[in-house]
């Protein structure tokens, strides 16, 4: 439940010793709350109070009118008008304090980070340590700061209350992973790729190298990939966006998703989400074995249906991208048939089929899936560097050809 804090009122203490700042700590993090910031939160309001120990040389006959109290008019003695003291009341801007604490949370809070591993000479080794997550309690922190200010204590240290979250895969879990052998491999060739496309591929594979997939866990390519923009090292390259082929940050990432798809297929994993490209792309030959991704969808997903963890390793050899899946060999046998081209048209459109059959050690078929792909003509997705068609493809209708000419300003 959210903490509701009303402004705290008290008489200012003119004799208070004010230190330059308050120090706030959360784990290993330390922040300073300077007096200049505190002064911005202060709300000073002049007030009149009855103080029997205070003698005023000037009689104040308007005290009850100031108080606007009928009871005051009935009960307040006239002789008390010489004991009216003028003070300054201080309240604190809780909204501003909460904004300050929210800023601390943005600097401090972090998600837990799983350890990452690699295969070296047939053995699993660590190449990235795990770390705990941290989340500060903003409501309690606001309450602690207000308590200090209420007591005119503008010095010392406030320990910010926070909780920690352990990573799912810790550094010391290496002995419990069950990773003993190579269970599947995926390959694709990006020969002919422009320099920026190659850079995007290299940036993307770093997100996957060393990733672990737990038993029964569904892997999401997009979740593992994360943001795709200039800030994360990606460059503009050609991508299929809507009905066009145009430069976009991260162009070429589908080379990675396609290779991961192939590794998952050959590992005998259950594919739960896969989409072929809108049209055949030469980088993904053989056609019918590709997987397109685009934030927020489509995604590439599959389930680790093996008894142990799966470790993903990626590498580039020349112009070939290779993904190796390491895990526990449970005796399953995986058979991939295809991809087979079922239909090919003069305009480049085609239909393909691919099947994956996985048989367990006991002879039971655990996966029997078919992946059909329907590719449109690449000419329907204008490439800024490609010349348009000059004559109607044999399989296009007159209306389709007229629409194409109109879109490409062809007479």
N, C-alpha and C positions, 0 to 999 in steps of 0.2 A: 504494500500500500504506500502511495506517495506521501512523504512527510509534508505537512502544511505548517509553515512557520510564520506567525504574525510578528510585526515589528516589535522590538523590545524597547520600552521607554525607561529612562532613568536620568537622574540629575547628573550633569557633567561634573567631573572632579577636576578643578583647575590645578590641583597640586599633583596630578598623576604624572609619573615619570614615564615618558614615551620613548621606547627603543625604536631604532630605525626600521625594524621589520620583524615579522614572524616567520619561522622556518617550518615548512610542511614537508613531511617525508612519507613516502609510500614504497616500501621495499628498499631498493637501492637508489631510487629516484629522490631528488631533493629540490624543493622549490622555495622561492622567497616571496613573502607577502609584504611589500614595502609600505611604509606609512603613507606615501603619496597615493597608493591605491585605496587604502583604508579611508583616507580623507574624502575620496570621491563617493564612498558609500554612506557617509555621515549626513544625516538630515537633522539640522538644528532648528528648533522652534521655541521662541520666547514664551514664557508662561509666568503666571502669578500664583503663589502658594501662601497659605497661612502658616507662619512659623512663630510660635509663641516666644521663642528665644531670640527672635530678631526684632530690633527696635528701629523703626523708620522715623526719620525726622519729618517726613511728609505723610499726612494722613491720606489714605486711599479710600475714598467713599464709593468707588465704582466696582469693588471686588465682586459683589454678588451679581451685578449686571454683567461683569466679565464671565463669571461662572455660568450665568443664565440658568440659575437653579432657583425654583420657588421655595424649596426647603431652606436654602441659604438665606433667603430674605426673612424667613420666619425664625431661624435659629441663630443666625450670626450676629453677635453682639457688636454694637457700634464701636465699643472700646477696642475691639480687635483690629480696627482699620489701621492702627499704627504698627501692626505686626505682619503686614503683607510684604512678602519678599518677591522680587523679580528674579527668575532663574531662566536658564536655557535647558530645555529638554532635548535629548538626543535619541533619535531612532535610526535604524539601519536599513538600507535599501536591500531587502532580501533577494529581489530579482537580480540585482547586479552581483550579489555574492554568489547566487546560483550560477550565473553565467561564467563567473570566474572559476568556480569548481568544475563546471562542464568543460572549460578549456583545459584544466588539469587532467580531466578524464581522457580527453582526446590525445593528450601527450603521453599518458601513462598506460591506458588500457591497451592490451594486445592479446591476440588469440594464441593458444598454445601451438607450438611448432613441433611436428613429428621429426624424429631422427631420420636421416637418409643414409642409405647403404649402397655399396657397390660390390661387384664380384671381382676379386683379385686372385688370380691363380687358383680358381676353383673354390675360393673361400669368400664368405661374406665379411666385409669390413665396413667400418663407419667412415663417411666423409662429411657428414653434417650432423652436429649434435642437436638433441632435442632441447626445448626450453618450455618452461611453464607459462601459462597465460595469466594475466592479472586484470582485475576489474575493481576499480575503487567504488566505495559506497558513497554516492554523491549526496544523498539525503543526510546521512550521518556526518559527513564532512561539513556541510552547511551548518548543521547544528553545533558542531564543535567550534567553528569559527565565530558564530554568533555568541556562544558562551564566553569566549575570550573577550570579545568586544564589549559585551554587557558588563563584564567585570573590570573593564578598563585595563586589561592586560595585553599590552601591545608588544610583547617580547616572548622569547622562549620557542619551544618546538611543539607542533601538533602532529601526532602520528595519524595519518590518514587511514581510516579503516578500509580494508580491501580483501577480496577473496582471490584465491589462486585456482587455476584449472590445469590439471595434468594432461599432457599429450597422450594420444591413444598409443603411440609408438615411442617409447623412451629409448634413450641411448643404451641402457643396460638390458634391453629386451632381445638383443641379437641372438642369444642362445635359444630363444623360444620361437623363432620365426619358421623353422621347418624348411628353410630354403636349401635344397641339396643338389638340384640339377636344372639344366635348361629344358623347359617344357614347350617352348614355341618360339618361332622367329618370324618377323615380317620384314620384307624388303621392298623398296621402290627406288626408281632412278629419276633424278631430276636434271639429267643432262640437258644442256641448252638453256638452263634457267639464267635470267639476268642476275647481276651481282646483288641487287637489293632483295630479290626473292631468296637467294641463298642465305643472306644475312638473316632474314625473317625465319627461315627454317632453323638456323643455328641458335637464334634466340629462343625459339619455341621449345626445342628439344631439351634445353636446360631445365624447363619447368617439370619435365617428366623423368629425367634421369635420376635414379635413386628413389623414385616413388614406390611405396609399398601399398599393396591392396590386401586387406584382411580377408580371411575365409568368409564367404557369404556376402561380402561387401559388393555393392554396385558401384563400378567406376564410372565417373563422368569426365569426359575429355575437357569440356568447357570449364568445369569447376577446378580441375587441376591446372588448366592453362592460365586462368586468371585474366586480368585486363589486357587488352590489345590496343596499344596507342604509342605515341612517340615517347612518352615518359618512361615506357618499359622497354625501349630499345628497338621498336619496330619501325619499318620504313614503308612508304606507299608502294604498292605493287598491284598488278592486275588481279582482280577478284570478280566473281560472278555476284553482282548485286542487283536484285530484282530482275529486270529484263535486259540488263546491260553488263558488259564486261568493262570494268573501270578501275583505276588505281584506288587503293584503299590501304590503310595501315594494316600490316600483317598479311598482305597477299602472299600466298604460298604455304600458309599454315596447313592447308588441306593435304599437303604432301605428308605432313606429320600424322594427321588423323587417319589418312589412308594406310600408312605404314603400321600404325597402332592397330587398326582394324584387322589387317592381315596377321599380325602377331597374335591377336586374340583368337582369330579363327583357327590358326594352326595349333594354338595351345589347348583347344577344345573347350573354350569358355563360352558361356551362354550370352549371345548378342541380344540386347534388349532394345536398342535404338540405333538405327543406321539409315542414312539417306544417301542415295547416289547423287552425283552432280547433275546439273540441269542439262548439260551436253557433254559429249566425250572430250576429255582433256588428255593430250598425249603424255603428259607427265605421269598419268595414272594407269598406263598400260600394264597388264591386260585390262581392257574395259570390263566393268562388272565387278571389280574388286576394289572399288574406291569408297571413300566415306567423306562427304562434305560436312563442314561445321561452320556455324556463323552465330555470333552472340546476338540474342539469347537462344536462338534455335535455328537450324537443327543441331542436335548434339550427337555424340557417339557414346553409347553406354553398353557395358557388359558386366556380367556377374562373375566373380571369382568363385566357381563351384568346385574348387579343389580343397583338400583338407588343410592346406597350409597357406602362408602368406605368399604373394607373388611380388617379386622385385623387378622393376622395369629398368632396363639399361638401354641407352641409345648411343649410337655412334655414326659417324660419316666416314666412308671409305671411298675416296675419289668423288664420284657424283652419285654414289649409292647411299641411301639412308637405311639404317638397319636398327630395328628394335628387337631386343632379346627379352623374353619373359623367363625368369628363373623362379622355381618353386619346388613343390613336392611331386615327384613322379608317383602317381597312384595306379599306374598300370593301364590307364585309359588309352584307347586307340582312336585317332582322329583321321578322318578321310575327307579331303576336299575335292569335289568334282566341279570342273569348270575353272574360270567362267567360260560359258559357251555363248556365242552370238546367235540369237534366234532369228534376228531380222536386221538387215542393213539397207538403208535407203540412199539414193544418190545425193541427197542434201546433207548427209552425215549423221542423220538420226539413226538410232538403233535400239534394239532390245536384247538383253542378255540374261542369263540365269547362272546361278552359282549355288551349290549345296554343301552343307556341312553335316557330317554324321560323326557322332562321338559314341563309342561303345566302351562301357566300363570293364574293369578287369574280370568281373563275373559274367561277361557276355551280354549284359543288359544294355540296350540302346538308351542313352540318357539325353541325347540331342539329335534331332533330325530336322534341320531347318533349311529352307530355300530362300535365297535372296535374289529377287527379280529386279532388274534395273531397266528403266525406260528413259532413254536419252533423247532430247529434242535436237533439232538441227542447230549447230553452232552459229549459223547465220541469223538466227532469231535473237542473238545476244550481241549487239554491235560491239566490236572491238575497235577502239580509237586508232589502232595501228594497222587494221586489216581493211583491204578493199572490199566493197560490197559486191553482191552477186550482180551479174549483168543479164542473166537469163533465168527463166523460171525452172526450178528443179522439177524433174519428171513426176514426183509424187505429190507436188503441191497443187491445190486447187487454184482456180483463177482468182477467187476472193483472197486466199492466203497470199498470192503473189502481189495482188494490188495493195494489200495492207503493208507488205514488206517494202514495196517501192515507195509508198507514201511515207513510211517511217524513215527511209533513207534518202528521201528527196530525189528519187530516180524517175526520170520522165518515161 
